[in-house]
Amino acid sequence: MPQADLSYSAQLPIDPAALLSKVEEVIAAHDTTSGDCKGRAHALEVTHHAHILLRLRMLNKPHRDDAFMQTLLSALQSELRALIPAPCILGVELGFLETHYASLTLD
């Protein structure tokens, strides 16, 4: 299950829920095994320059090689830019969850 953390300048007129939904949609389009994406949005009151930073972590699986990650990175940049007003800096950081990461669904 991927995890997305979205930090952004609070003054930006964006819809963080829509951005996180788009992230999940883009991941699913590139990797049908990914499952739901846990997303968290963090509005930052004090920032230097208007910006958005998406940090996405996924489980390290054999098919998620460098080519896959570069393609996903490009797709996220392309799809998210349509939801972000200019001028704004968009940063996207992809990586893998730690080896000993575990997640439980509590009912």
Salt bridges, closest charged atoms under 4 A:
ASP5 OD1 - ARG40 NE 2.88
ASP5 OD1 - HIS42 NE2 3.07
GLU25 OE2 - LYS22 NZ 3.03
ASP31 OD2 - HIS63 NE2 2.85
ASP31 OD2 - ARG64 NH2 2.74
GLU79 OE1 - LYS22 NZ 3.58
GLU93 OE1 - ARG55 NE 3.26
GLU93 OE2 - ARG57 NH2 2.59
